Amino acid sequence: MITFHHLVEQERALAEFWRVLKPGGRLLFAESTKAYIDSWAIRLFFRHPMDVQKTADGYLQMLRGQGFTFDAPDVSLPYLWWSRSGDFGLLERWGLRKPAAVGKRVETLVNVSARKPVIP
Protein backbone atom coordinates (compact mmCIF):
# COMPACT_ATOMS: atom_id res chain seq x y z
CA MET A 1 0.00 0.00 0.00
CA ILE A 2 1.70 3.22 -1.09
CA THR A 3 -1.18 5.63 -1.51
CA PHE A 4 -2.49 5.53 2.04
CA HIS A 5 -1.68 9.21 2.63
CA HIS A 6 -4.36 10.09 0.03
CA LEU A 7 -7.13 8.37 2.02
CA VAL A 8 -9.31 10.39 4.35
CA GLU A 9 -10.75 7.33 6.15
CA GLN A 10 -7.47 5.54 6.85
CA GLU A 11 -8.73 3.48 9.80
CA ARG A 12 -11.69 2.25 7.75
CA ALA A 13 -9.41 1.27 4.87
CA LEU A 14 -7.07 -0.55 7.25
CA ALA A 15 -10.02 -2.44 8.74
CA GLU A 16 -10.97 -3.55 5.23
CA PHE A 17 -7.40 -4.75 4.55
CA TRP A 18 -7.65 -6.73 7.80
CA ARG A 19 -11.00 -8.21 6.77
CA VAL A 20 -9.87 -9.49 3.36
CA LEU A 21 -6.39 -10.66 4.37
CA LYS A 22 -6.25 -14.31 5.34
CA PRO A 23 -4.76 -15.24 8.74
CA GLY A 24 -0.99 -15.46 8.38
CA GLY A 25 -1.12 -13.13 5.38
CA ARG A 26 1.10 -10.07 5.04
CA LEU A 27 0.29 -6.44 4.37
CA LEU A 28 3.16 -4.61 2.69
CA PHE A 29 2.83 -1.03 3.85
CA ALA A 30 5.10 1.62 2.31
CA GLU A 31 4.09 5.15 3.12
CA SER A 32 5.18 8.77 3.20
CA THR A 33 4.90 10.43 6.59
CA LYS A 34 3.47 13.76 7.67
CA ALA A 35 6.95 15.33 7.61
CA TYR A 36 7.28 14.57 3.90
CA ILE A 37 3.69 15.29 2.86
CA ASP A 38 3.74 18.60 4.75
CA SER A 39 7.03 19.74 3.17
CA TRP A 40 7.02 22.84 1.00
CA ALA A 41 8.06 20.94 -2.13
CA ILE A 42 5.20 18.45 -1.92
CA ARG A 43 2.61 21.03 -0.89
CA LEU A 44 3.64 23.21 -3.82
CA PHE A 45 2.85 20.53 -6.41
CA PHE A 46 0.32 18.19 -4.78
CA ARG A 47 -2.80 18.26 -2.64
CA HIS A 48 -3.28 15.85 0.25
CA PRO A 49 -5.76 15.63 3.15
CA MET A 50 -3.45 17.13 5.79
CA ASP A 51 -5.56 16.34 8.86
CA VAL A 52 -5.03 12.56 8.46
CA GLN A 53 -1.27 12.52 7.88
CA LYS A 54 0.74 10.60 10.47
CA THR A 55 4.30 10.26 11.67
CA ALA A 56 6.13 6.97 11.13
CA ASP A 57 5.33 6.05 14.74
CA GLY A 58 1.71 7.03 14.16
CA TYR A 59 1.41 4.62 11.23
CA LEU A 60 3.10 1.84 13.23
CA GLN A 61 0.65 2.41 16.11
CA MET A 62 -2.29 2.37 13.70
CA LEU A 63 -1.18 -0.97 12.22
CA ARG A 64 -0.69 -2.49 15.69
CA GLY A 65 -4.02 -1.06 16.82
CA GLN A 66 -5.76 -2.93 14.02
CA GLY A 67 -4.12 -6.16 15.21
CA PHE A 68 -1.24 -6.50 12.76
CA THR A 69 2.04 -7.75 14.18
CA PHE A 70 5.60 -7.00 13.14
CA ASP A 71 9.06 -6.93 14.66
CA ALA A 72 11.94 -4.50 14.20
CA PRO A 73 13.36 -6.40 11.17
CA ASP A 74 9.95 -5.96 9.46
CA VAL A 75 10.22 -2.16 9.57
CA SER A 76 12.49 0.08 7.52
CA LEU A 77 12.77 3.85 7.65
CA PRO A 78 14.38 4.92 4.36
CA TYR A 79 16.02 8.33 4.54
CA LEU A 80 16.14 9.10 0.83
CA TRP A 81 17.48 12.41 -0.45
CA TRP A 82 14.30 13.34 -2.30
CA SER A 83 12.18 12.92 0.84
CA ARG A 84 13.95 15.73 2.71
CA SER A 85 12.72 19.09 1.50
CA GLY A 86 15.11 21.23 3.55
CA ASP A 87 18.08 20.60 1.27
CA PHE A 88 17.07 17.36 -0.50
CA GLY A 89 20.03 15.69 1.21
CA LEU A 90 22.57 17.73 -0.74
CA LEU A 91 24.68 18.59 2.31
CA GLU A 92 25.16 14.87 2.98
CA ARG A 93 25.85 14.11 -0.68
CA TRP A 94 28.54 16.80 -0.75
CA GLY A 95 30.07 15.48 2.49
CA LEU A 96 29.29 18.64 4.45
CA ARG A 97 27.08 16.90 7.00
CA LYS A 98 26.37 13.37 8.17
CA PRO A 99 22.76 12.23 8.14
CA ALA A 100 21.11 12.02 11.54
CA ALA A 101 20.76 8.56 13.04
CA VAL A 102 17.46 6.72 13.33
CA GLY A 103 15.72 8.02 16.43
CA LYS A 104 17.40 11.43 16.11
CA ARG A 105 15.74 12.52 12.88
CA VAL A 106 12.23 13.17 11.62
CA GLU A 107 11.33 10.16 9.50
CA THR A 108 9.87 10.86 6.09
CA LEU A 109 9.10 7.32 4.92
CA VAL A 110 8.06 4.09 6.62
CA ASN A 111 7.94 0.55 5.20
CA VAL A 112 6.40 -2.34 7.10
CA SER A 113 5.77 -5.99 6.38
CA ALA A 114 2.87 -6.51 8.80
CA ARG A 115 1.35 -9.91 9.50
CA LYS A 116 -2.22 -10.81 10.34
CA PRO A 117 -1.80 -13.36 13.14
CA VAL A 118 -3.12 -16.88 12.87
CA ILE A 119 -5.58 -17.46 15.69
CA PRO A 120 -5.99 -21.18 16.52
N, C-alpha and C positions, 0 to 999 in steps of 0.2 A: 504494500500500500504506500504510494508516494504522493498522493494528492489529498491526504487527510486534512491539511491546513486550509483547503478550500471548503470544507464541510462546516456548516453551521451547527448541525446536530451530531457532533462527534461521538457522544456517549451512545446515542441511538444507533449510529452506524457500527460502532464497536460491538454493541449487543447483537446486531445482526451477523457480524462476522463470527461471533461466538456461537450463535445458533446454528449456522450452516457448516461450521468446521467440525469434523468428526473428532471424537476423543483421541488424543495422541497426535492430532494434526498440528501443524505449525502455521502461524501467521508471520509473514515476513513484513516487518514494519520499518520503513525508511522515510524519515520525515524531517522537514525543515522546522526549526524552532522559532519561537517568538523573536529572539534576538536577530535572526536572519530576516524573517518576514517583515519585521518593523524597521529594517535598515533603510536608509535614504535611497539607496540604489534600487531596491525592490519596490519600495513605495512609489518611486518616480515612474516606473514602467508597468506595474501590476496593481490590481485591486484584490484585497483579501479581507475576509471578515475578521477584523482585528480583535474583537472581544472574545474570540474562542482560541486564540493562539496560546500555546503553552511552551514552557521551558522543557529541556530534555528530561529533567526530573519529573515535571508535570505529566509528560507523556508516559514515562515509566510507571508512575503512580496510577494513571488511568488504566493502563494495561493490567497491572496487578489487581486493581479494584474490580475489574471485570472477571478476574479469576485466572488470567493467563499466568504462566510461570516462566521464569527465565533466570539464569545465573549470570555472573559477570562475564564469562566468555561468550555469552549470547548477545552482548551489547557492545556496539562500537560507537565512538563519538568522533567521526571524521572532522578534521580541522582544516578544510580545504581553503585554498587562497581565495577563491571566488565567493566564499560564504562570509567573508569578513569585510564589511563595507568601509571600515575606517581607512584602511590602506590597501585592501585586497591582498594582504600578506606580502606586499612588496618589500617591506623592511626586513622580513625574514629571508626572502629570496635573495636580497642584496647582501645578506650577512650582517646587517646593522642591528639586528635584535633577534633573540631566540624566542620561539613561540612559548607561550605560557603552558605549563603542565596541566594535565587533566585535574580538575578540582580547583584550579587557580585561574580558570578562564571561563568566559561565558560561552557555552556550547551553542553552535549554530545548526548542527545536524545530529540526528540520533537514528541509529539502525538497531533493530531488535529482531531476533528470531525467538518469538514467544510460542509457547506450547500450551495447548488445551489439555489439561491433565486427564488421564484415564481414571475413571472412578469405578472401582470394582462393584 
